Amino acid sequence: MRALLAFFVRVRCCDRDDAAPVTDFDGPPEEAPDDAVPWYALPEPAWADHTVIFGHWAAHGLRMGERWIATDAGCVWGHGLAAVRLPDRAVTLVKSVETAS
């Protein structure tokens, strides 16, 4: 169970061709290696009929796609803590009081 949890909180991107996890990348999606895509952008995902809500990727930032919502606004870096109200996707952002050192 611990290994599975570690996988889910560390993998940001997958290989574009075979969906293998890219484990050495933690930047924003636009800086991903050329052969990688964010895991939520893989073609024909199992969750295609659902909206996936995720966090724990501060470099990604608060963003929304048609079938995904990234809620990590970078509070650890002094940005806000985000909450998204469903189903209208209204965002509430609370400023960070302090940052991690």
Phi and psi restraints in degrees (range 20) as a CNS / XPLOR table:
assign (resid 1 and name C) (resid 2 and name N)
       (resid 2 and name CA) (resid 2 and name C) 1.0 -61.3 20.0 2
assign (resid 2 and name N) (resid 2 and name CA)
       (resid 2 and name C) (resid 3 and name N) 1.0 -41.3 20.0 2
assign (resid 2 and name C) (resid 3 and name N)
       (resid 3 and name CA) (resid 3 and name C) 1.0 -65.0 20.0 2
assign (resid 3 and name N) (resid 3 and name CA)
       (resid 3 and name C) (resid 4 and name N) 1.0 -39.7 20.0 2
assign (resid 3 and name C) (resid 4 and name N)
       (resid 4 and name CA) (resid 4 and name C) 1.0 -64.5 20.0 2
assign (resid 4 and name N) (resid 4 and name CA)
       (resid 4 and name C) (resid 5 and name N) 1.0 -44.3 20.0 2
assign (resid 4 and name C) (resid 5 and name N)
       (resid 5 and name CA) (resid 5 and name C) 1.0 -62.7 20.0 2
assign (resid 5 and name N) (resid 5 and name CA)
       (resid 5 and name C) (resid 6 and name N) 1.0 -43.5 20.0 2
assign (resid 5 and name C) (resid 6 and name N)
       (resid 6 and name CA) (resid 6 and name C) 1.0 -59.4 20.0 2
assign (resid 6 and name N) (resid 6 and name CA)
       (resid 6 and name C) (resid 7 and name N) 1.0 -40.1 20.0 2
assign (resid 6 and name C) (resid 7 and name N)
       (resid 7 and name CA) (resid 7 and name C) 1.0 -60.6 20.0 2
assign (resid 7 and name N) (resid 7 and name CA)
       (resid 7 and name C) (resid 8 and name N) 1.0 -49.6 20.0 2
assign (resid 7 and name C) (resid 8 and name N)
       (resid 8 and name CA) (resid 8 and name C) 1.0 -66.8 20.0 2
assign (resid 8 and name N) (resid 8 and name CA)
       (resid 8 and name C) (resid 9 and name N) 1.0 -30.0 20.0 2
assign (resid 8 and name C) (resid 9 and name N)
       (resid 9 and name CA) (resid 9 and name C) 1.0 -89.5 20.0 2
assign (resid 9 and name N) (resid 9 and name CA)
       (resid 9 and name C) (resid 10 and name N) 1.0 -7.7 20.0 2
assign (resid 9 and name C) (resid 10 and name N)
       (resid 10 and name CA) (resid 10 and name C) 1.0 -110.7 20.0 2
assign (resid 10 and name N) (resid 10 and name CA)
       (resid 10 and name C) (resid 11 and name N) 1.0 -28.5 20.0 2
assign (resid 10 and name C) (resid 11 and name N)
       (resid 11 and name CA) (resid 11 and name C) 1.0 -78.5 20.0 2
assign (resid 11 and name N) (resid 11 and name CA)
       (resid 11 and name C) (resid 12 and name N) 1.0 123.1 20.0 2
assign (resid 11 and name C) (resid 12 and name N)
       (resid 12 and name CA) (resid 12 and name C) 1.0 -107.3 20.0 2
assign (resid 12 and name N) (resid 12 and name CA)
       (resid 12 and name C) (resid 13 and name N) 1.0 -35.6 20.0 2
assign (resid 12 and name C) (resid 13 and name N)
       (resid 13 and name CA) (resid 13 and name C) 1.0 -132.7 20.0 2
assign (resid 13 and name N) (resid 13 and name CA)
       (resid 13 and name C) (resid 14 and name N) 1.0 163.3 20.0 2
assign (resid 13 and name C) (resid 14 and name N)
       (resid 14 and name CA) (resid 14 and name C) 1.0 -129.6 20.0 2
assign (resid 14 and name N) (resid 14 and name CA)
       (resid 14 and name C) (resid 15 and name N) 1.0 157.2 20.0 2
assign (resid 14 and name C) (resid 15 and name N)
       (resid 15 and name CA) (resid 15 and name C) 1.0 -62.6 20.0 2
assign (resid 15 and name N) (resid 15 and name CA)
       (resid 15 and name C) (resid 16 and name N) 1.0 134.4 20.0 2
assign (resid 15 and name C) (resid 16 and name N)
       (resid 16 and name CA) (resid 16 and name C) 1.0 -61.0 20.0 2
assign (resid 16 and name N) (resid 16 and name CA)
       (resid 16 and name C) (resid 17 and name N) 1.0 -32.2 20.0 2
assign (resid 16 and name C) (resid 17 and name N)
       (resid 17 and name CA) (resid 17 and name C) 1.0 -90.2 20.0 2
assign (resid 17 and name N) (resid 17 and name CA)
       (resid 17 and name C) (resid 18 and name N) 1.0 -44.9 20.0 2
assign (resid 17 and name C) (resid 18 and name N)
       (resid 18 and name CA) (resid 18 and name C) 1.0 -118.8 20.0 2
assign (resid 18 and name N) (resid 18 and name CA)
       (resid 18 and name C) (resid 19 and name N) 1.0 5.5 20.0 2
assign (resid 18 and name C) (resid 19 and name N)
       (resid 19 and name CA) (resid 19 and name C) 1.0 65.2 20.0 2
assign (resid 19 and name N) (resid 19 and name CA)
       (resid 19 and name C) (resid 20 and name N) 1.0 13.7 20.0 2
assign (resid 19 and name C) (resid 20 and name N)
       (resid 20 and name CA) (resid 20 and name C) 1.0 -65.3 20.0 2
assign (resid 20 and name N) (resid 20 and name CA)
       (resid 20 and name C) (resid 21 and name N) 1.0 143.0 20.0 2
assign (resid 20 and name C) (resid 21 and name N)
       (resid 21 and name CA) (resid 21 and name C) 1.0 -65.9 20.0 2
assign (resid 21 and name N) (resid 21 and name CA)
       (resid 21 and name C) (resid 22 and name N) 1.0 140.8 20.0 2
assign (resid 21 and name C) (resid 22 and name N)
       (resid 22 and name CA) (resid 22 and name C) 1.0 -100.8 20.0 2
assign (resid 22 and name N) (resid 22 and name CA)
       (resid 22 and name C) (resid 23 and name N) 1.0 105.8 20.0 2
assign (resid 22 and name C) (resid 23 and name N)
       (resid 23 and name CA) (resid 23 and name C) 1.0 -94.5 20.0 2
assign (resid 23 and name N) (resid 23 and name CA)
       (resid 23 and name C) (resid 24 and name N) 1.0 -7.1 20.0 2
assign (resid 23 and name C) (resid 24 and name N)
       (resid 24 and name CA) (resid 24 and name C) 1.0 -106.5 20.0 2
assign (resid 24 and name N) (resid 24 and name CA)
       (resid 24 and name C) (resid 25 and name N) 1.0 27.4 20.0 2
assign (resid 24 and name C) (resid 25 and name N)
       (resid 25 and name CA) (resid 25 and name C) 1.0 -131.5 20.0 2
assign (resid 25 and name N) (resid 25 and name CA)
       (resid 25 and name C) (resid 26 and name N) 1.0 132.4 20.0 2
assign (resid 25 and name C) (resid 26 and name N)
       (resid 26 and name CA) (resid 26 and name C) 1.0 -140.8 20.0 2
assign (resid 26 and name N) (resid 26 and name CA)
       (resid 26 and name C) (resid 27 and name N) 1.0 18.4 20.0 2
assign (resid 26 and name C) (resid 27 and name N)
       (resid 27 and name CA) (resid 27 and name C) 1.0 -85.1 20.0 2
assign (resid 27 and name N) (resid 27 and name CA)
       (resid 27 and name C) (resid 28 and name N) 1.0 -170.3 20.0 2
assign (resid 27 and name C) (resid 28 and name N)
       (resid 28 and name CA) (resid 28 and name C) 1.0 -72.1 20.0 2
assign (resid 28 and name N) (resid 28 and name CA)
       (resid 28 and name C) (resid 29 and name N) 1.0 157.1 20.0 2
assign (resid 28 and name C) (resid 29 and name N)
       (resid 29 and name CA) (resid 29 and name C) 1.0 -55.0 20.0 2
assign (resid 29 and name N) (resid 29 and name CA)
       (resid 29 and name C) (resid 30 and name N) 1.0 -37.3 20.0 2
assign (resid 29 and name C) (resid 30 and name N)
       (resid 30 and name CA) (resid 30 and name C) 1.0 -69.3 20.0 2
assign (resid 30 and name N) (resid 30 and name CA)
       (resid 30 and name C) (resid 31 and name N) 1.0 -10.7 20.0 2
assign (resid 30 and name C) (resid 31 and name N)
       (resid 31 and name CA) (resid 31 and name C) 1.0 -103.8 20.0 2
assign (resid 31 and name N) (resid 31 and name CA)
       (resid 31 and name C) (resid 32 and name N) 1.0 8.9 20.0 2
assign (resid 31 and name C) (resid 32 and name N)
       (resid 32 and name CA) (resid 32 and name C) 1.0 -64.9 20.0 2
assign (resid 32 and name N) (resid 32 and name CA)
       (resid 32 and name C) (resid 33 and name N) 1.0 151.8 20.0 2
assign (resid 32 and name C) (resid 33 and name N)
       (resid 33 and name CA) (resid 33 and name C) 1.0 -55.3 20.0 2
assign (resid 33 and name N) (resid 33 and name CA)
       (resid 33 and name C) (resid 34 and name N) 1.0 152.8 20.0 2
assign (resid 33 and name C) (resid 34 and name N)
       (resid 34 and name CA) (resid 34 and name C) 1.0 -57.1 20.0 2
assign (resid 34 and name N) (resid 34 and name CA)
       (resid 34 and name C) (resid 35 and name N) 1.0 -31.6 20.0 2
assign (resid 34 and name C) (resid 35 and name N)
       (resid 35 and name CA) (resid 35 and name C) 1.0 -91.6 20.0 2
assign (resid 35 and name N) (resid 35 and name CA)
       (resid 35 and name C) (resid 36 and name N) 1.0 13.2 20.0 2
assign (resid 35 and name C) (resid 36 and name N)
       (resid 36 and name CA) (resid 36 and name C) 1.0 -124.6 20.0 2
assign (resid 36 and name N) (resid 36 and name CA)
       (resid 36 and name C) (resid 37 and name N) 1.0 152.8 20.0 2
assign (resid 36 and name C) (resid 37 and name N)
       (resid 37 and name CA) (resid 37 and name C) 1.0 -133.5 20.0 2
assign (resid 37 and name N) (resid 37 and name CA)
       (resid 37 and name C) (resid 38 and name N) 1.0 152.4 20.0 2
assign (resid 37 and name C) (resid 38 and name N)
       (resid 38 and name CA) (resid 38 and name C) 1.0 -56.0 20.0 2
assign (resid 38 and name N) (resid 38 and name CA)
       (resid 38 and name C) (resid 39 and name N) 1.0 143.3 20.0 2
assign (resid 38 and name C) (resid 39 and name N)
       (resid 39 and name CA) (resid 39 and name C) 1.0 -54.8 20.0 2
assign (resid 39 and name N) (resid 39 and name CA)
       (resid 39 and name C) (resid 40 and name N) 1.0 -32.9 20.0 2
assign (resid 39 and name C) (resid 40 and name N)
       (resid 40 and name CA) (resid 40 and name C) 1.0 -77.1 20.0 2
assign (resid 40 and name N) (resid 40 and name CA)
       (resid 40 and name C) (resid 41 and name N) 1.0 -8.5 20.0 2
assign (resid 40 and name C) (resid 41 and name N)
       (resid 41 and name CA) (resid 41 and name C) 1.0 -100.9 20.0 2
assign (resid 41 and name N) (resid 41 and name CA)
       (resid 41 and name C) (resid 42 and name N) 1.0 8.1 20.0 2
assign (resid 41 and name C) (resid 42 and name N)
       (resid 42 and name CA) (resid 42 and name C) 1.0 -61.7 20.0 2
assign (resid 42 and name N) (resid 42 and name CA)
       (resid 42 and name C) (resid 43 and name N) 1.0 144.6 20.0 2
assign (resid 42 and name C) (resid 43 and name N)
       (resid 43 and name CA) (resid 43 and name C) 1.0 -68.7 20.0 2
assign (resid 43 and name N) (resid 43 and name CA)
       (resid 43 and name C) (resid 44 and name N) 1.0 145.1 20.0 2
assign (resid 43 and name C) (resid 44 and name N)
       (resid 44 and name CA) (resid 44 and name C) 1.0 51.5 20.0 2
assign (resid 44 and name N) (resid 44 and name CA)
       (resid 44 and name C) (resid 45 and name N) 1.0 56.1 20.0 2
assign (resid 44 and name C) (resid 45 and name N)
       (resid 45 and name CA) (resid 45 and name C) 1.0 -72.2 20.0 2
assign (resid 45 and name N) (resid 45 and name CA)
       (resid 45 and name C) (resid 46 and name N) 1.0 156.2 20.0 2
assign (resid 45 and name C) (resid 46 and name N)
       (resid 46 and name CA) (resid 46 and name C) 1.0 -64.4 20.0 2
assign (resid 46 and name N) (resid 46 and name CA)
       (resid 46 and name C) (resid 47 and name N) 1.0 -22.0 20.0 2
assign (resid 46 and name C) (resid 47 and name N)
       (resid 47 and name CA) (resid 47 and name C) 1.0 -97.9 20.0 2
assign (resid 47 and name N) (resid 47 and name CA)
       (resid 47 and name C) (resid 48 and name N) 1.0 20.2 20.0 2
assign (resid 47 and name C) (resid 48 and name N)
       (resid 48 and name CA) (resid 48 and name C) 1.0 -55.6 20.0 2
assign (resid 48 and name N) (resid 48 and name CA)
       (resid 48 and name C) (resid 49 and name N) 1.0 -26.9 20.0 2
assign (resid 48 and name C) (resid 49 and name N)
       (resid 49 and name CA) (resid 49 and name C) 1.0 -93.8 20.0 2
assign (resid 49 and name N) (resid 49 and name CA)
       (resid 49 and name C) (resid 50 and name N) 1.0 9.2 20.0 2
assign (resid 49 and name C) (resid 50 and name N)
       (resid 50 and name CA) (resid 50 and name C) 1.0 -132.3 20.0 2
assign (resid 50 and name N) (resid 50 and name CA)
       (resid 50 and name C) (resid 51 and name N) 1.0 165.5 20.0 2
assign (resid 50 and name C) (resid 51 and name N)
       (resid 51 and name CA) (resid 51 and name C) 1.0 -103.9 20.0 2
assign (resid 51 and name N) (resid 51 and name CA)
       (resid 51 and name C) (resid 52 and name N) 1.0 125.5 20.0 2
assign (resid 51 and name C) (resid 52 and name N)
       (resid 52 and name CA) (resid 52 and name C) 1.0 -95.2 20.0 2
assign (resid 52 and name N) (resid 52 and name CA)
       (resid 52 and name C) (resid 53 and name N) 1.0 130.4 20.0 2
assign (resid 52 and name C) (resid 53 and name N)
       (resid 53 and name CA) (resid 53 and name C) 1.0 -113.2 20.0 2
assign (resid 53 and name N) (resid 53 and name CA)
       (resid 53 and name C) (resid 54 and name N) 1.0 127.2 20.0 2
assign (resid 53 and name C) (resid 54 and name N)
       (resid 54 and name CA) (resid 54 and name C) 1.0 -145.5 20.0 2
assign (resid 54 and name N) (resid 54 and name CA)
       (resid 54 and name C) (resid 55 and name N) 1.0 164.5 20.0 2
assign (resid 54 and name C) (resid 55 and name N)
       (resid 55 and name CA) (resid 55 and name C) 1.0 -143.7 20.0 2
assign (resid 55 and name N) (resid 55 and name CA)
       (resid 55 and name C) (resid 56 and name N) 1.0 -151.9 20.0 2
assign (resid 55 and name C) (resid 56 and name N)
       (resid 56 and name CA) (resid 56 and name C) 1.0 60.9 20.0 2
assign (resid 56 and name N) (resid 56 and name CA)
       (resid 56 and name C) (resid 57 and name N) 1.0 39.3 20.0 2
assign (resid 56 and name C) (resid 57 and name N)
       (resid 57 and name CA) (resid 57 and name C) 1.0 -149.2 20.0 2
assign (resid 57 and name N) (resid 57 and name CA)
       (resid 57 and name C) (resid 58 and name N) 1.0 72.5 20.0 2
assign (resid 57 and name C) (resid 58 and name N)
       (resid 58 and name CA) (resid 58 and name C) 1.0 -58.2 20.0 2
assign (resid 58 and name N) (resid 58 and name CA)
       (resid 58 and name C) (resid 59 and name N) 1.0 -34.7 20.0 2
assign (resid 58 and name C) (resid 59 and name N)
       (resid 59 and name CA) (resid 59 and name C) 1.0 -67.6 20.0 2
assign (resid 59 and name N) (resid 59 and name CA)
       (resid 59 and name C) (resid 60 and name N) 1.0 -21.8 20.0 2
assign (resid 59 and name C) (resid 60 and name N)
       (resid 60 and name CA) (resid 60 and name C) 1.0 -70.8 20.0 2
assign (resid 60 and name N) (resid 60 and name CA)
       (resid 60 and name C) (resid 61 and name N) 1.0 -43.8 20.0 2
assign (resid 60 and name C) (resid 61 and name N)
       (resid 61 and name CA) (resid 61 and name C) 1.0 83.1 20.0 2
assign (resid 61 and name N) (resid 61 and name CA)
       (resid 61 and name C) (resid 62 and name N) 1.0 172.9 20.0 2
assign (resid 61 and name C) (resid 62 and name N)
       (resid 62 and name CA) (resid 62 and name C) 1.0 -75.4 20.0 2
assign (resid 62 and name N) (resid 62 and name CA)
       (resid 62 and name C) (resid 63 and name N) 1.0 114.4 20.0 2
assign (resid 62 and name C) (resid 63 and name N)
       (resid 63 and name CA) (resid 63 and name C) 1.0 -147.6 20.0 2
assign (resid 63 and name N) (resid 63 and name CA)
       (resid 63 and name C) (resid 64 and name N) 1.0 158.0 20.0 2
assign (resid 63 and name C) (resid 64 and name N)
       (resid 64 and name CA) (resid 64 and name C) 1.0 -136.2 20.0 2
assign (resid 64 and name N) (resid 64 and name CA)
       (resid 64 and name C) (resid 65 and name N) 1.0 139.0 20.0 2
assign (resid 64 and name C) (resid 65 and name N)
       (resid 65 and name CA) (resid 65 and name C) 1.0 -117.9 20.0 2
assign (resid 65 and name N) (resid 65 and name CA)
       (resid 65 and name C) (resid 66 and name N) 1.0 -177.3 20.0 2
assign (resid 65 and name C) (resid 66 and name N)
       (resid 66 and name CA) (resid 66 and name C) 1.0 -61.2 20.0 2
assign (resid 66 and name N) (resid 66 and name CA)
       (resid 66 and name C) (resid 67 and name N) 1.0 -39.8 20.0 2
assign (resid 66 and name C) (resid 67 and name N)
       (resid 67 and name CA) (resid 67 and name C) 1.0 -121.1 20.0 2
assign (resid 67 and name N) (resid 67 and name CA)
       (resid 67 and name C) (resid 68 and name N) 1.0 19.9 20.0 2
assign (resid 67 and name C) (resid 68 and name N)
       (resid 68 and name CA) (resid 68 and name C) 1.0 -153.5 20.0 2
assign (resid 68 and name N) (resid 68 and name CA)
       (resid 68 and name C) (resid 69 and name N) 1.0 152.2 20.0 2
assign (resid 68 and name C) (resid 69 and name N)
       (resid 69 and name CA) (resid 69 and name C) 1.0 -135.4 20.0 2
assign (resid 69 and name N) (resid 69 and name CA)
       (resid 69 and name C) (resid 70 and name N) 1.0 118.8 20.0 2
assign (resid 69 and name C) (resid 70 and name N)
       (resid 70 and name CA) (resid 70 and name C) 1.0 -97.6 20.0 2
assign (resid 70 and name N) (resid 70 and name CA)
       (resid 70 and name C) (resid 71 and name N) 1.0 114.8 20.0 2
assign (resid 70 and name C) (resid 71 and name N)
       (resid 71 and name CA) (resid 71 and name C) 1.0 -97.7 20.0 2
assign (resid 71 and name N) (resid 71 and name CA)
       (resid 71 and name C) (resid 72 and name N) 1.0 -4.9 20.0 2
assign (resid 71 and name C) (resid 72 and name N)
       (resid 72 and name CA) (resid 72 and name C) 1.0 -80.2 20.0 2
assign (resid 72 and name N) (resid 72 and name CA)
       (resid 72 and name C) (resid 73 and name N) 1.0 105.2 20.0 2
assign (resid 72 and name C) (resid 73 and name N)
       (resid 73 and name CA) (resid 73 and name C) 1.0 -90.1 20.0 2
assign (resid 73 and name N) (resid 73 and name CA)
       (resid 73 and name C) (resid 74 and name N) 1.0 3.7 20.0 2
assign (resid 73 and name C) (resid 74 and name N)
       (resid 74 and name CA) (resid 74 and name C) 1.0 87.2 20.0 2
assign (resid 74 and name N) (resid 74 and name CA)
       (resid 74 and name C) (resid 75 and name N) 1.0 34.3 20.0 2
assign (resid 74 and name C) (resid 75 and name N)
       (resid 75 and name CA) (resid 75 and name C) 1.0 -55.4 20.0 2
assign (resid 75 and name N) (resid 75 and name CA)
       (resid 75 and name C) (resid 76 and name N) 1.0 -37.3 20.0 2
assign (resid 75 and name C) (resid 76 and name N)
       (resid 76 and name CA) (resid 76 and name C) 1.0 -60.9 20.0 2
assign (resid 76 and name N) (resid 76 and name CA)
       (resid 76 and name C) (resid 77 and name N) 1.0 -23.8 20.0 2
assign (resid 76 and name C) (resid 77 and name N)
       (resid 77 and name CA) (resid 77 and name C) 1.0 -99.7 20.0 2
assign (resid 77 and name N) (resid 77 and name CA)
       (resid 77 and name C) (resid 78 and name N) 1.0 10.5 20.0 2
assign (resid 77 and name C) (resid 78 and name N)
       (resid 78 and name CA) (resid 78 and name C) 1.0 96.5 20.0 2
assign (resid 78 and name N) (resid 78 and name CA)
       (resid 78 and name C) (resid 79 and name N) 1.0 1.5 20.0 2
assign (resid 78 and name C) (resid 79 and name N)
       (resid 79 and name CA) (resid 79 and name C) 1.0 -85.1 20.0 2
assign (resid 79 and name N) (resid 79 and name CA)
       (resid 79 and name C) (resid 80 and name N) 1.0 -169.4 20.0 2
assign (resid 79 and name C) (resid 80 and name N)
       (resid 80 and name CA) (resid 80 and name C) 1.0 -85.7 20.0 2
assign (resid 80 and name N) (resid 80 and name CA)
       (resid 80 and name C) (resid 81 and name N) 1.0 166.9 20.0 2
assign (resid 80 and name C) (resid 81 and name N)
       (resid 81 and name CA) (resid 81 and name C) 1.0 -98.9 20.0 2
assign (resid 81 and name N) (resid 81 and name CA)
       (resid 81 and name C) (resid 82 and name N) 1.0 123.7 20.0 2
assign (resid 81 and name C) (resid 82 and name N)
       (resid 82 and name CA) (resid 82 and name C) 1.0 -103.8 20.0 2
assign (resid 82 and name N) (resid 82 and name CA)
       (resid 82 and name C) (resid 83 and name N) 1.0 146.2 20.0 2
assign (resid 82 and name C) (resid 83 and name N)
       (resid 83 and name CA) (resid 83 and name C) 1.0 -132.2 20.0 2
assign (resid 83 and name N) (resid 83 and name CA)
       (resid 83 and name C) (resid 84 and name N) 1.0 139.7 20.0 2
assign (resid 83 and name C) (resid 84 and name N)
       (resid 84 and name CA) (resid 84 and name C) 1.0 -119.1 20.0 2
assign (resid 84 and name N) (resid 84 and name CA)
       (resid 84 and name C) (resid 85 and name N) 1.0 123.2 20.0 2
assign (resid 84 and name C) (resid 85 and name N)
       (resid 85 and name CA) (resid 85 and name C) 1.0 -85.4 20.0 2
assign (resid 85 and name N) (resid 85 and name CA)
       (resid 85 and name C) (resid 86 and name N) 1.0 132.2 20.0 2
assign (resid 85 and name C) (resid 86 and name N)
       (resid 86 and name CA) (resid 86 and name C) 1.0 -104.1 20.0 2
assign (resid 86 and name N) (resid 86 and name CA)
       (resid 86 and name C) (resid 87 and name N) 1.0 148.9 20.0 2
assign (resid 86 and name C) (resid 87 and name N)
       (resid 87 and name CA) (resid 87 and name C) 1.0 -92.9 20.0 2
assign (resid 87 and name N) (resid 87 and name CA)
       (resid 87 and name C) (resid 88 and name N) 1.0 -1.1 20.0 2
assign (resid 87 and name C) (resid 88 and name N)
       (resid 88 and name CA) (resid 88 and name C) 1.0 -85.0 20.0 2
assign (resid 88 and name N) (resid 88 and name CA)
       (resid 88 and name C) (resid 89 and name N) 1.0 -5.6 20.0 2
assign (resid 88 and name C) (resid 89 and name N)
       (resid 89 and name CA) (resid 89 and name C) 1.0 64.3 20.0 2
assign (resid 89 and name N) (resid 89 and name CA)
       (resid 89 and name C) (resid 90 and name N) 1.0 26.8 20.0 2
assign (resid 89 and name C) (resid 90 and name N)
       (resid 90 and name CA) (resid 90 and name C) 1.0 -68.4 20.0 2
assign (resid 90 and name N) (resid 90 and name CA)
       (resid 90 and name C) (resid 91 and name N) 1.0 137.1 20.0 2
assign (resid 90 and name C) (resid 91 and name N)
       (resid 91 and name CA) (resid 91 and name C) 1.0 -106.5 20.0 2
assign (resid 91 and name N) (resid 91 and name CA)
       (resid 91 and name C) (resid 92 and name N) 1.0 135.1 20.0 2
assign (resid 91 and name C) (resid 92 and name N)
       (resid 92 and name CA) (resid 92 and name C) 1.0 -115.4 20.0 2
assign (resid 92 and name N) (resid 92 and name CA)
       (resid 92 and name C) (resid 93 and name N) 1.0 128.9 20.0 2
assign (resid 92 and name C) (resid 93 and name N)
       (resid 93 and name CA) (resid 93 and name C) 1.0 -123.1 20.0 2
assign (resid 93 and name N) (resid 93 and name CA)
       (resid 93 and name C) (resid 94 and name N) 1.0 124.3 20.0 2
assign (resid 93 and name C) (resid 94 and name N)
       (resid 94 and name CA) (resid 94 and name C) 1.0 -110.3 20.0 2
assign (resid 94 and name N) (resid 94 and name CA)
       (resid 94 and name C) (resid 95 and name N) 1.0 126.6 20.0 2
assign (resid 94 and name C) (resid 95 and name N)
       (resid 95 and name CA) (resid 95 and name C) 1.0 -62.3 20.0 2
assign (resid 95 and name N) (resid 95 and name CA)
       (resid 95 and name C) (resid 96 and name N) 1.0 146.4 20.0 2
assign (resid 95 and name C) (resid 96 and name N)
       (resid 96 and name CA) (resid 96 and name C) 1.0 -73.1 20.0 2
assign (resid 96 and name N) (resid 96 and name CA)
       (resid 96 and name C) (resid 97 and name N) 1.0 141.9 20.0 2
assign (resid 96 and name C) (resid 97 and name N)
       (resid 97 and name CA) (resid 97 and name C) 1.0 -84.3 20.0 2
assign (resid 97 and name N) (resid 97 and name CA)
       (resid 97 and name C) (resid 98 and name N) 1.0 -38.4 20.0 2
assign (resid 97 and name C) (resid 98 and name N)
       (resid 98 and name CA) (resid 98 and name C) 1.0 -148.3 20.0 2
assign (resid 98 and name N) (resid 98 and name CA)
       (resid 98 and name C) (resid 99 and name N) 1.0 166.4 20.0 2
assign (resid 98 and name C) (resid 99 and name N)
       (resid 99 and name CA) (resid 99 and name C) 1.0 -113.9 20.0 2
assign (resid 99 and name N) (resid 99 and name CA)
       (resid 99 and name C) (resid 100 and name N) 1.0 160.3 20.0 2
assign (resid 99 and name C) (resid 100 and name N)
       (resid 100 and name CA) (resid 100 and name C) 1.0 -72.7 20.0 2
assign (resid 100 and name N) (resid 100 and name CA)
       (resid 100 and name C) (resid 101 and name N) 1.0 147.6 20.0 2
